[in-house]
Amino acid sequence: MKPKKQTKKPTFIAECPVCHSKCYFVIPKRMKKAEIAAKE
């Protein structure tokens, strides 16, 4: 695996409900925290 580069966009690790694999997701700045919580 290549080292993770620093990006300006906020990223978080979430587990896929289908394959249960850890993936990196990028959160758009325009997305509200409420929308993120609803996806969890």
Biotite code that builds the C-alpha atoms (Angstrom):
import biotite.structure as struc

atoms = struc.array([
    struc.Atom([0.000, 0.000, 0.000], chain_id="A", res_id=1, res_name="MET", atom_name="CA", element="C"),
    struc.Atom([1.193, 3.467, -0.821], chain_id="A", res_id=2, res_name="LYS", atom_name="CA", element="C"),
    struc.Atom([1.373, 5.941, 2.056], chain_id="A", res_id=3, res_name="PRO", atom_name="CA", element="C"),
    struc.Atom([-1.745, 8.064, 2.364], chain_id="A", res_id=4, res_name="LYS", atom_name="CA", element="C"),
    struc.Atom([-1.143, 11.559, 1.039], chain_id="A", res_id=5, res_name="LYS", atom_name="CA", element="C"),
    struc.Atom([-2.380, 14.564, 2.974], chain_id="A", res_id=6, res_name="GLN", atom_name="CA", element="C"),
    struc.Atom([-5.439, 16.022, 1.286], chain_id="A", res_id=7, res_name="THR", atom_name="CA", element="C"),
    struc.Atom([-7.387, 19.186, 1.971], chain_id="A", res_id=8, res_name="LYS", atom_name="CA", element="C"),
    struc.Atom([-10.660, 17.283, 1.848], chain_id="A", res_id=9, res_name="LYS", atom_name="CA", element="C"),
    struc.Atom([-11.656, 15.583, 5.105], chain_id="A", res_id=10, res_name="PRO", atom_name="CA", element="C"),
    struc.Atom([-11.566, 11.790, 4.945], chain_id="A", res_id=11, res_name="THR", atom_name="CA", element="C"),
    struc.Atom([-12.768, 9.093, 7.285], chain_id="A", res_id=12, res_name="PHE", atom_name="CA", element="C"),
    struc.Atom([-12.629, 5.309, 7.341], chain_id="A", res_id=13, res_name="ILE", atom_name="CA", element="C"),
    struc.Atom([-15.951, 3.526, 7.039], chain_id="A", res_id=14, res_name="ALA", atom_name="CA", element="C"),
    struc.Atom([-16.785, -0.150, 6.815], chain_id="A", res_id=15, res_name="GLU", atom_name="CA", element="C"),
    struc.Atom([-18.752, -1.283, 3.787], chain_id="A", res_id=16, res_name="CYS", atom_name="CA", element="C"),
    struc.Atom([-22.047, -2.885, 4.916], chain_id="A", res_id=17, res_name="PRO", atom_name="CA", element="C"),
    struc.Atom([-21.895, -5.287, 1.961], chain_id="A", res_id=18, res_name="VAL", atom_name="CA", element="C"),
    struc.Atom([-18.331, -6.601, 1.887], chain_id="A", res_id=19, res_name="CYS", atom_name="CA", element="C"),
    struc.Atom([-17.234, -5.369, 5.350], chain_id="A", res_id=20, res_name="HIS", atom_name="CA", element="C"),
    struc.Atom([-14.055, -3.880, 3.942], chain_id="A", res_id=21, res_name="SER", atom_name="CA", element="C"),
    struc.Atom([-12.448, -0.723, 5.294], chain_id="A", res_id=22, res_name="LYS", atom_name="CA", element="C"),
    struc.Atom([-12.650, 2.076, 2.728], chain_id="A", res_id=23, res_name="CYS", atom_name="CA", element="C"),
    struc.Atom([-11.720, 5.728, 2.679], chain_id="A", res_id=24, res_name="TYR", atom_name="CA", element="C"),
    struc.Atom([-14.548, 8.162, 2.040], chain_id="A", res_id=25, res_name="PHE", atom_name="CA", element="C"),
    struc.Atom([-14.182, 11.840, 1.198], chain_id="A", res_id=26, res_name="VAL", atom_name="CA", element="C"),
    struc.Atom([-16.628, 14.217, 2.824], chain_id="A", res_id=27, res_name="ILE", atom_name="CA", element="C"),
    struc.Atom([-17.616, 17.212, 0.675], chain_id="A", res_id=28, res_name="PRO", atom_name="CA", element="C"),
    struc.Atom([-17.527, 20.490, 2.604], chain_id="A", res_id=29, res_name="LYS", atom_name="CA", element="C"),
    struc.Atom([-21.065, 21.278, 1.476], chain_id="A", res_id=30, res_name="ARG", atom_name="CA", element="C"),
    struc.Atom([-22.369, 18.087, 3.083], chain_id="A", res_id=31, res_name="MET", atom_name="CA", element="C"),
    struc.Atom([-23.854, 18.643, 6.519], chain_id="A", res_id=32, res_name="LYS", atom_name="CA", element="C"),
    struc.Atom([-22.993, 16.519, 9.547], chain_id="A", res_id=33, res_name="LYS", atom_name="CA", element="C"),
    struc.Atom([-26.633, 15.465, 9.774], chain_id="A", res_id=34, res_name="ALA", atom_name="CA", element="C"),
    struc.Atom([-26.421, 13.885, 6.326], chain_id="A", res_id=35, res_name="GLU", atom_name="CA", element="C"),
    struc.Atom([-23.297, 11.981, 7.310], chain_id="A", res_id=36, res_name="ILE", atom_name="CA", element="C"),
    struc.Atom([-24.897, 10.686, 10.496], chain_id="A", res_id=37, res_name="ALA", atom_name="CA", element="C"),
    struc.Atom([-27.923, 9.514, 8.527], chain_id="A", res_id=38, res_name="ALA", atom_name="CA", element="C"),
    struc.Atom([-25.722, 7.301, 6.335], chain_id="A", res_id=39, res_name="LYS", atom_name="CA", element="C"),
    struc.Atom([-24.151, 5.537, 9.307], chain_id="A", res_id=40, res_name="GLU", atom_name="CA", element="C"),
])
